[in-house]
Amino acid sequence: MKQVAYILLSFFVFVADVQAQLIVHKPVAVQWTENMVSPALFLFRQSFQVADNKTGDLYGLNNQDEFGAEVSIGIKVKDGFVLTDKAIHPWAYNSKFDEYKEKYKPVPYLSLYSEIETGVKYDSINIIYPICEEQKVEESYLVHSDLFKGKGLSIDNSEGSKDGWIVFVCANKEADLNKISEVSIVCYNKPIDVIKGKKIDVETPNNMKIIGGVYVFPCKLDIGVMTFKLCGLLLEDEGKWRLAFPFVGKEIQPQTKKQEAEKNKNIAKGDTLTPVEDDVYAKKGNKKRDKKSKK
């Protein structure tokens, strides 16, 4: 009798353990989506300096070479990668710059990126910016590059019903994304009617620092072969995250050889740093600047 009772007890313990594992483990569709999409996402850190409107001298802030920086996400696509406006105009999201923008103009400084699968570890990346005054604010920017060897998501620019997934890139609320820290992927299925110019409010993960996100949907390439297409971006607007569809109706043009040659020509151009002290601007020696950059 005792032996039977022991066997029954062992069985119930085993069942309880299996149930606990099923509760902890993510649904197969969620795990599959995260595994398929996360390699196409990366963190992008863009810092900036400021230039004196009269002299053109460059400054940072508080004894730093940079005035400020913003961290956002990048998305690998077939012909390069996609960035959001926060990556292109980080000063527009920096409240400190408002105090100085009358006498100083922002200048992009260091562009860094980090894969998200093994924690945050930044490496340099080349981004060529147009003159600030010529930049038009967009929801997304396609940067032509062979950095990721053509590996990435295809962009879908069509309207219509999509049975896709909202994918967030998140970190702990206390995480300092300027240093090594852990990031995570959170996603859920949401069928959506994609319409040009439409923005949709979305549910966000609780108690997490949201860095950015995308809307993707699966499609079949061949028998037994599936992939995801990039359809939308998650953008922060007045403290809320909304889903936008900046690719709808736009023709995605591959980079031409002329554009590639122009990019390589411009990489050599740069400026010399001039740091500041105590939250005010102060010249540090007689630093020389590249005359070409004053134009």
N, C-alpha and C positions, 0 to 999 in steps of 0.2 A: 504493500500500500504506500509506504514511504517512497519507494522507488518510482511509482506512478506519479505521485505528487511532485516529486523532484523533476520528472520529465515534463510534466505540465507546466511547472513554474519556469523551467528553462525555455520552453516553447514561447510562453507569454513574454518573457524578457527579450527573446530574439525578435518577436513580432514588434514589440515596442521600440526596439533599437532600429529596425528597418523603417518603421513609420517616422521615427525622428530624423533619419537620414533623408527620407523623401521630403520632409518638411523643409530641411535645411537646403537641400539641393534645388537649384533653379530649374524651372520648366525647360524641357529640351529646346523648344523654339527660341526662348530667351537666350539660353547659353549659345546656341548656334548663331544667332544674330550678333551677339557680342563678339564671338570668335571671328566671324566673317568681316565685321565692320571696323573693329578697334585697330587693326594694323594700318588702316587708311587714315587714321586720325593722329595728330601730333599737337604739341603745345608750341606756341609761337610767342616769343618775348621781344617786343620792339621798344627800345629806349630812344630818347631824343635829347638834344641839347637846344639851346636858344642862341640866336645871333642878334647882336646889337643892330638895330635898323640903320644907324648912322655909320658905324665903323665896320660892321660885318664880323666883329670878334665873337668867338663862340664861348659859351659858358655852360657850366653844370650847376648843381645846387648842393649846398652844405658839404663842401670839400669833396664832392663826387664829380667824376667826369661827365656823368649824365644828369640831366635835370629831372627826368622821370622815366617811367617805363610801364607798359601794360602787357598783361599776359592774356592771350586768347587762343583759339584753336585754329589749326590749319587742316585742310582736307586734301589728301593725295588724289589726283585725278590723272587721266591718261597722258595729258600733255603738260603736266606740271603740278600745281597745287592751287587751292582756293583759300583766300584769306578774307576776313571780315574787315569792316571799317576801323575797328579798334586797333588792328595791326597796322593799318596804313596811316591813321591819324591818331596816335596815342595821346597827343596833347589835348584833343577834344574831350577826353575822358579824365583829365587831370585837373582837379580844382585849383591846385597851386599855380598852374600856368595862367589862370585868369588874372592874377595880380600883376603879371608882367607883360601881357600880350600887347599893350599899347606901345611899348618901346622895343620889344623883342619879338622876333619871329621864330617859330620852331624849325628845327633841322633834324631829320632822322639820324640816329647815331648807330648803335649796334643792333643787328638782327640776329636772333638766336632761335634755335628750335630744339625740341626734345621729343623723342619717341615716348609713348606713354605706357608701354607694356612692362618696362623694367624700372619704373620710378622716373623722377625728373632729373635729367642730366643734360645740360644745354651744350650745343655745338654751334659754331658760326654758320651762317647761311647768307648768300649774296642776294640782296634785293635792290633793284634799281628803281629809284623814285623820280617822278617828274618834279618840276619846280612846284613848290607848295601852292602858289597862286593858280596854277593850271590844273590842280587836282579837283576833280569832281567827286563829291561824296556819293558813294555807291553802297549797296548792301553787301556786295561781294566783289572780289577782285580775282581774276584768273592770272596767275603768275606763270609764264611759260618757263619751264626748267626741266633739265634731265637729271636732277638730283636724285630722284627716286626711280630712275631707270624706266620710266613709263608705267610703273606699277601703281594702280590706284583705281578709284571708282569711275565708271562712266557717268556723264552728266545727262540727265533727262530734262529736256526743255519743253515738254508737252503738257497741256492741260488735261483734265479728266480725273476720274476716280482712281485712287491709288490705295491699295491695301498694304500699307507700309508700317514702318517702325520709327518712333521718336527715340533718338539716341543722345543721351546726355554724357558729357565729360565732367566729372565732379571731383572734388577733394574735400577733406575735412574742413570745417569752418575755420579752424585755427591754422591751417596749412599755409606756409610761406612758399609761394610758387616761384620765388626768386632763388630758392635753394632746393636741395634734394628733398623730395617728399613724394608721397604715394597719391596717385590719382586712380579713379575707378570709372567704370562704364555702367550706366543705368539706362535701361530701355524698356519700352512697352509698345504693344501693337495698337495702332489707331488708324482706321480707314479714313481717308480725307479726300474731299473734292478739291483738286488743285485748280486755282483760278489766278490768272495774272493780276498782280497788285493786291491780292488778298492776304491778310494776316490773321492768324488764329492764336488765341490764348491757349496755353497748354498747362497741364498739371506738372509741377516740378517736384523733384525729390526733396523730402523733408530733412532739415538739419544738415544740409550739405552746401558747400560753396560751389556754385555752378560756374564753369569756365566757358562753356559753349555747347553746341550740339548740332545735330543734323536730322533730316528726315530722309530715309532711304526705303526702297521697296525691292523685294526679290523678283528676279525674272529668270527664266530658263534659257540657257545658252545652247544646250544640247541634251541628249538623253542622259539623265543622271548628273547633269552639270548645272549648278545654280550660281547666280551672282547677285550683287546688289547694285542698284543705280542711285546716284545722288539726285535728290529732287528739291530739297528745301534746307534752309538754315535756321537755327534758333538764334534769335537776336534779342538782346536786352533793351527794353524801351520803358523809361520812367519806372524802373524797379521791377518790371514784369517781363517775363520771357514769352516771346511770341514766335510763331512759326511763319517764316516768309519764304517766297518762291521767286528768288531773283533771276533764275535761269529761264523761266518760262518765256517763250517767244524770241529768245536770243540765239543767234547762230554762234556756235563755239568754233572759232577759227584756230587751226593749228599754227604754231609758230613758223615763220618763214626764215630762210637763211639770212635775209637782210636784217631782220629783227635780232637774230642771234648774234650777228657781227656787231651790231650797234650796242647790244648788251655787254659783250666782252670789252668793247672800246670804253664804255662808261665805268666799268668796274674799277679802273685805276684812279678815278677821280675821288678826292677826299679832302678833309679839312683837319687842321691841327687843334687839339683840345686846349681849353682854358677853363680850369675848375674855379669854383667860387667858395666863399666862406660864410657861415652863419646865416644862411637863408637870404643873403643879399648878394648883389653882383660886385665882384672885385677882380681886377685884372691880375694875372699871375705871370709876371715877366714879359719879355718881348717875344711872344710866340709868333712864328711866321705862319701865314696861311697860303694855300694854293690860290694864286690870283685867278685862275679859271673859275673857282667856286664862288667868287664875288659877283659874277655876272647874274 
